[in-house]
Amino acid sequence: MAIINVTPDSFSGDGCASLGAAMRAAESLISEGAEILDIGGESSRPGAQTVGVQEEIDRVVPVVEALAQFGVPLSVDTVKPAVMRESIKVGADIINDIAAFRADGAVDVVKNSAAALCVMHMKGVPETMQLSPRYTSVLAEVESFLVDRLQSLIGAGISADRILVDPGFGFGKTVEHNFSLLKGLRQLDVLGYPVLVGMSRKSMLGSVTGRDVADRVVAGALAAMLAIQNGARIVRTHDVAATRDAVRIWLALEAADGEASPE
C-alpha cells in the first residue's frame, strides 16, 4: 500500500500540492510495484492540527476520482464520516480510519457500502497522543481494543470479510511499545483478520538508527519485511521500490529448499 499525501504538512515532506502531482506520484508508485494507493487529506502525525470537513473533501475526492483510471484499489485515510461518504461515492475501495470508526455517524456511512474497512488502534488523538503513552501490556491492550471495535462493527451489520486491522505503530506509543508490537505481531493474527501495518519513515525507526525522516528507507523496508514475517498481510509505505525488494528477498529465502549445493 503506497502513501499519497494530499496535505501541505506531510511529516515526510512528500505531500502532493496539486491533482497533477498526485497523478504523477500514483503513476510512479504503481510502476514501483504498489498494489493499493492510500490517499490522505489530513495529516495524522503527532501534534498535527485538524482541517475542516469541506477542505478535506476538496483535497481528497478529486484525487480519488482521477486515480480510478489506474485500476488499482484506492484507500482513503480519514476519520470524518462526510469524507468517507463522498469518497465512497466516487469509488474508494477502502476506508482507512485511524479512529476505528468511532466518530458519530461513521458506522452508518460505511455499513451499507461495499468498501473494505481498516480498523486501527490509537491511544489518544494526534494532537497529544505522544505526550506520555502508557500501557500495562501494549499487546493485550491493542488486541482488546481491536476486538471491541470489531464486535461493534459486526454487531452493526458489517460483514467480517470487509474488515482488516492495524495495530497503529506510532499512534500513542513509545519506541519500546512499537517494537514490542512488531515482535509480538503474530499474536494479533489470532483475531483472524488481515493485519495492515505502517512504519514507513516513522520516529521509531529514527530513534534506533539516528537517521532523519528522508533517510529511513532501508530501515522502513526491513521493518516491513519483519512485519510480514510476523503475520502482516499489507504494508503501508512511502518507499515502494525498496520495500518490494526487501520482500522479494524474503520470499526467495522462504522458497529455497535449504539444501547445500554440491561441491
Backbone hydrogen bonds, N-H to C=O, Kabsch-Sander energy under -0.5 kcal/mol:
donor,donor_aa,acceptor,acceptor_aa,energy
2,A,36,I,-3.1
3,I,237,T,-1.6
4,I,38,D,-3.0
6,V,4,I,-0.6
6,V,40,G,-3.1
10,S,7,T,-0.6
13,G,10,S,-1.6
16,C,5,N,-3.7
17,A,15,G,-0.7
22,A,18,S,-2.0
23,M,19,L,-2.4
24,R,20,G,-2.4
25,A,21,A,-2.4
26,A,22,A,-2.5
27,E,23,M,-2.4
28,S,24,R,-2.2
29,L,25,A,-2.7
30,I,26,A,-2.6
31,S,27,E,-1.9
32,E,28,S,-1.2
33,G,29,L,-0.5
33,G,30,I,-1.2
34,A,29,L,-2.3
37,L,73,P,-2.2
38,D,2,A,-3.4
39,I,37,L,-0.6
39,I,75,S,-3.3
40,G,4,I,-2.0
41,G,77,D,-0.7
47,G,126,P,-3.5
48,A,45,R,-2.4
56,E,52,G,-2.2
57,I,53,V,-2.4
58,D,54,Q,-2.7
59,R,55,E,-1.5
60,V,56,E,-2.5
61,V,57,I,-2.1
63,V,60,V,-0.5
64,V,60,V,-2.3
65,E,61,V,-2.5
66,A,62,P,-2.2
67,L,63,V,-2.6
68,A,64,V,-0.9
68,A,65,E,-0.5
69,Q,66,A,-1.1
70,F,67,L,-1.8
71,G,68,A,-1.4
75,S,37,L,-3.5
76,V,94,I,-2.4
77,D,39,I,-2.9
77,D,75,S,-0.5
78,T,76,V,-0.9
78,T,96,N,-1.2
84,M,80,K,-2.4
85,R,81,P,-2.7
86,E,82,A,-2.3
87,S,83,V,-2.3
88,I,84,M,-2.6
89,K,85,R,-1.9
90,V,86,E,-1.1
91,G,88,I,-1.4
92,A,87,S,-2.4
93,D,74,L,-2.5
94,I,74,L,-1.9
95,I,116,A,-2.6
96,N,76,V,-3.0
96,N,94,I,-0.6
97,D,95,I,-0.8
97,D,118,C,-1.8
98,I,96,N,-0.6
100,A,97,D,-1.7
102,R,99,A,-0.7
106,A,103,A,-2.2
109,V,105,G,-1.9
110,V,106,A,-1.9
111,K,107,V,-2.2
112,N,108,D,-0.5
113,S,110,V,-1.6
116,A,93,D,-2.9
117,L,162,R,-3.2
118,C,95,I,-2.8
119,V,117,L,-0.6
119,V,164,L,-2.7
120,M,97,D,-1.3
120,M,118,C,-0.6
121,H,166,D,-2.1
123,K,171,F,-1.5
124,G,122,M,-0.8
128,T,125,V,-1.5
129,M,125,V,-2.3
131,L,128,T,-2.0
141,E,137,S,-2.6
142,V,138,V,-2.4
143,E,139,L,-2.4
144,S,140,A,-2.4
145,F,141,E,-2.2
146,L,142,V,-2.5
147,V,143,E,-2.7
148,D,144,S,-2.1
149,R,145,F,-2.3
150,L,146,L,-2.7
151,Q,147,V,-2.4
152,S,148,D,-1.8
153,L,149,R,-2.4
154,I,150,L,-2.7
155,G,151,Q,-2.3
156,A,152,S,-1.1
157,G,154,I,-1.6
158,I,153,L,-2.0
162,R,159,S,-1.8
163,I,160,A,-1.6
164,L,117,L,-2.6
165,V,194,P,-2.7
166,D,119,V,-2.4
171,F,168,G,-2.1
172,G,170,G,-1.0
178,N,174,T,-2.4
179,F,175,V,-2.2
180,S,176,E,-2.0
181,L,177,H,-2.2
182,L,178,N,-2.3
183,K,179,F,-2.4
184,G,180,S,-2.0
185,L,182,L,-0.9
187,Q,184,G,-1.8
188,L,184,G,-0.5
188,L,185,L,-1.6
189,D,185,L,-0.6
189,D,186,R,-0.9
190,V,187,Q,-1.0
191,L,188,L,-1.8
192,G,189,D,-1.9
196,L,165,V,-3.3
196,L,194,P,-0.5
197,V,234,I,-2.2
199,M,236,R,-0.5
200,S,236,R,-0.8
202,K,199,M,-2.0
205,L,202,K,-1.4
206,G,202,K,-1.4
207,S,203,S,-2.9
208,V,204,M,-0.9
209,T,205,L,-2.6
210,G,206,G,-2.6
215,D,212,D,-1.7
216,R,213,V,-1.2
220,G,216,R,-2.5
221,A,217,V,-2.4
222,L,218,V,-2.3
223,A,219,A,-2.5
224,A,220,G,-2.3
225,M,221,A,-2.1
226,L,222,L,-2.5
227,A,223,A,-2.2
228,I,224,A,-2.2
229,Q,225,M,-2.3
230,N,226,L,-1.5
231,G,228,I,-1.8
232,A,227,A,-2.7
233,R,195,V,-3.0
234,I,195,V,-1.7
236,R,197,V,-3.0
237,T,1,M,-3.0
237,T,235,V,-0.5
240,V,238,H,-0.9
243,T,239,D,-1.9
244,R,240,V,-3.0
245,D,241,A,-2.2
246,A,242,A,-2.2
247,V,243,T,-2.3
248,R,244,R,-2.5
249,I,245,D,-2.1
250,W,246,A,-1.9
251,L,247,V,-2.8
252,A,248,R,-2.4
253,L,249,I,-2.0
254,E,250,W,-2.4
255,A,251,L,-1.9
256,A,252,A,-1.1
